[in-house]
């Protein structure tokens, strides 16, 4: 069985190639990336497949998201309300 977790957030990012001629990486940076990463860590910690921030949940009003309350996220200045996907539909 393959298990995975996803952390979703909505915000501005910067993206592009960073590095040198010998080693060039495409990456994204910014506070929104950090927050999504911290939500992903929380998803793994809580053993839940999909967690989102309130910013993402607000843009998905017809989804199956349920609030898990406010959580502290390392490296994020304010505690964030976190939502979990309550029901996943089968693929195919």
C-alpha positions as protocol buffer text, in pm:
chain_id: "A"
residue {
  index: 1
  type: UNK
  ca { x: 0 y: 0 z: 0 }
}
residue {
  index: 2
  type: UNK
  ca { x: 127 y: 345 z: -90 }
}
residue {
  index: 3
  type: UNK
  ca { x: 53 y: 621 z: 159 }
}
residue {
  index: 4
  type: UNK
  ca { x: 102 y: 991 z: 101 }
}
residue {
  index: 5
  type: UNK
  ca { x: 11 y: 1323 z: 255 }
}
residue {
  index: 6
  type: UNK
  ca { x: -68 y: 1661 z: 101 }
}
residue {
  index: 7
  type: UNK
  ca { x: -57 y: 2009 z: 255 }
}
residue {
  index: 8
  type: UNK
  ca { x: -246 y: 2280 z: 66 }
}
residue {
  index: 9
  type: UNK
  ca { x: -223 y: 2657 z: 108 }
}
residue {
  index: 10
  type: UNK
  ca { x: -305 y: 2957 z: -108 }
}
residue {
  index: 11
  type: UNK
  ca { x: -65 y: 3247 z: -148 }
}
residue {
  index: 12
  type: UNK
  ca { x: 190 y: 3425 z: -364 }
}
residue {
  index: 13
  type: UNK
  ca { x: 516 y: 3254 z: -454 }
}
residue {
  index: 14
  type: UNK
  ca { x: 818 y: 3330 z: -664 }
}
residue {
  index: 15
  type: UNK
  ca { x: 947 y: 3065 z: -899 }
}
residue {
  index: 16
  type: UNK
  ca { x: 1231 y: 3014 z: -1137 }
}
residue {
  index: 17
  type: UNK
  ca { x: 1567 y: 2858 z: -1198 }
}
residue {
  index: 18
  type: UNK
  ca { x: 1826 y: 2895 z: -923 }
}
residue {
  index: 19
  type: UNK
  ca { x: 2184 y: 2781 z: -936 }
}
residue {
  index: 20
  type: UNK
  ca { x: 2475 y: 2782 z: -1175 }
}
residue {
  index: 21
  type: UNK
  ca { x: 2554 y: 2640 z: -1519 }
}
residue {
  index: 22
  type: UNK
  ca { x: 2678 y: 2320 z: -1357 }
}
residue {
  index: 23
  type: UNK
  ca { x: 2371 y: 2274 z: -1141 }
}
residue {
  index: 24
  type: UNK
  ca { x: 2042 y: 2448 z: -1213 }
}
residue {
  index: 25
  type: UNK
  ca { x: 1725 y: 2379 z: -1014 }
}
residue {
  index: 26
  type: UNK
  ca { x: 1370 y: 2497 z: -1074 }
}
residue {
  index: 27
  type: UNK
  ca { x: 1215 y: 2596 z: -742 }
}
residue {
  index: 28
  type: UNK
  ca { x: 948 y: 2801 z: -568 }
}
residue {
  index: 29
  type: UNK
  ca { x: 1011 y: 3025 z: -268 }
}
residue {
  index: 30
  type: UNK
  ca { x: 813 y: 3250 z: -38 }
}
residue {
  index: 31
  type: UNK
  ca { x: 608 y: 3247 z: 282 }
}
residue {
  index: 32
  type: UNK
  ca { x: 325 y: 3052 z: 114 }
}
residue {
  index: 33
  type: UNK
  ca { x: 568 y: 2771 z: 29 }
}
residue {
  index: 34
  type: UNK
  ca { x: 686 y: 2757 z: 391 }
}
residue {
  index: 35
  type: UNK
  ca { x: 328 y: 2744 z: 519 }
}
residue {
  index: 36
  type: UNK
  ca { x: 229 y: 2466 z: 277 }
}
residue {
  index: 37
  type: UNK
  ca { x: 535 y: 2270 z: 387 }
}
residue {
  index: 38
  type: UNK
  ca { x: 440 y: 2308 z: 753 }
}
residue {
  index: 39
  type: UNK
  ca { x: 84 y: 2197 z: 678 }
}
residue {
  index: 40
  type: UNK
  ca { x: 229 y: 1890 z: 505 }
}
residue {
  index: 41
  type: UNK
  ca { x: 435 y: 1813 z: 816 }
}
residue {
  index: 42
  type: UNK
  ca { x: 122 y: 1841 z: 1029 }
}
residue {
  index: 43
  type: UNK
  ca { x: -65 y: 1607 z: 792 }
}
residue {
  index: 44
  type: UNK
  ca { x: 206 y: 1345 z: 842 }
}
residue {
  index: 45
  type: UNK
  ca { x: 206 y: 1402 z: 1219 }
}
residue {
  index: 46
  type: UNK
  ca { x: -174 y: 1362 z: 1241 }
}
residue {
  index: 47
  type: UNK
  ca { x: -170 y: 1072 z: 990 }
}
residue {
  index: 48
  type: UNK
  ca { x: -424 y: 1244 z: 764 }
}
residue {
  index: 49
  type: UNK
  ca { x: -398 y: 1238 z: 384 }
}
residue {
  index: 50
  type: UNK
  ca { x: -502 y: 1599 z: 308 }
}
residue {
  index: 51
  type: UNK
  ca { x: -481 y: 1913 z: 524 }
}
residue {
  index: 52
  type: UNK
  ca { x: -540 y: 2272 z: 414 }
}
residue {
  index: 53
  type: UNK
  ca { x: -517 y: 2619 z: 560 }
}
residue {
  index: 54
  type: UNK
  ca { x: -820 y: 2844 z: 604 }
}
residue {
  index: 55
  type: UNK
  ca { x: -702 y: 3048 z: 303 }
}
residue {
  index: 56
  type: UNK
  ca { x: -729 y: 2740 z: 81 }
}
residue {
  index: 57
  type: UNK
  ca { x: -1055 y: 2620 z: 241 }
}
residue {
  index: 58
  type: UNK
  ca { x: -1218 y: 2959 z: 180 }
}
residue {
  index: 59
  type: UNK
  ca { x: -1160 y: 2916 z: -195 }
}
residue {
  index: 60
  type: UNK
  ca { x: -1307 y: 2564 z: -192 }
}
residue {
  index: 61
  type: UNK
  ca { x: -1648 y: 2629 z: -28 }
}
residue {
  index: 62
  type: UNK
  ca { x: -1821 y: 2324 z: -177 }
}
residue {
  index: 63
  type: UNK
  ca { x: -1556 y: 2079 z: -71 }
}
residue {
  index: 64
  type: UNK
  ca { x: -1560 y: 1821 z: 203 }
}
residue {
  index: 65
  type: UNK
  ca { x: -1334 y: 2007 z: 445 }
}
residue {
  index: 66
  type: UNK
  ca { x: -1376 y: 2001 z: 821 }
}
residue {
  index: 67
  type: UNK
  ca { x: -1201 y: 2232 z: 1065 }
}
residue {
  index: 68
  type: UNK
  ca { x: -949 y: 2072 z: 1300 }
}
residue {
  index: 69
  type: UNK
  ca { x: -915 y: 2395 z: 1497 }
}
residue {
  index: 70
  type: UNK
  ca { x: -620 y: 2629 z: 1528 }
}
residue {
  index: 71
  type: UNK
  ca { x: -268 y: 2488 z: 1514 }
}
residue {
  index: 72
  type: UNK
  ca { x: 78 y: 2635 z: 1561 }
}
residue {
  index: 73
  type: UNK
  ca { x: 300 y: 2583 z: 1258 }
}
residue {
  index: 74
  type: UNK
  ca { x: 677 y: 2604 z: 1303 }
}
residue {
  index: 75
  type: UNK
  ca { x: 816 y: 2912 z: 1129 }
}
residue {
  index: 76
  type: UNK
  ca { x: 472 y: 3071 z: 1079 }
}
residue {
  index: 77
  type: UNK
  ca { x: 410 y: 3380 z: 1294 }
}
residue {
  index: 78
  type: UNK
  ca { x: 41 y: 3322 z: 1372 }
}
residue {
  index: 79
  type: UNK
  ca { x: -146 y: 3003 z: 1455 }
}
residue {
  index: 80
  type: UNK
  ca { x: -357 y: 2886 z: 1162 }
}
residue {
  index: 81
  type: UNK
  ca { x: -696 y: 2720 z: 1137 }
}
residue {
  index: 82
  type: UNK
  ca { x: -641 y: 2386 z: 967 }
}
residue {
  index: 83
  type: UNK
  ca { x: -893 y: 2182 z: 770 }
}
residue {
  index: 84
  type: UNK
  ca { x: -897 y: 1813 z: 683 }
}
residue {
  index: 85
  type: UNK
  ca { x: -1056 y: 1644 z: 387 }
}
residue {
  index: 86
  type: UNK
  ca { x: -1335 y: 1439 z: 544 }
}
residue {
  index: 87
  type: UNK
  ca { x: -1407 y: 1202 z: 260 }
}
residue {
  index: 88
  type: UNK
  ca { x: -1207 y: 1108 z: -45 }
}
residue {
  index: 89
  type: UNK
  ca { x: -1379 y: 980 z: -356 }
}
residue {
  index: 90
  type: UNK
  ca { x: -1236 y: 680 z: -541 }
}
residue {
  index: 91
  type: UNK
  ca { x: -1032 y: 750 z: -851 }
}
residue {
  index: 92
  type: UNK
  ca { x: -1170 y: 598 z: -1171 }
}
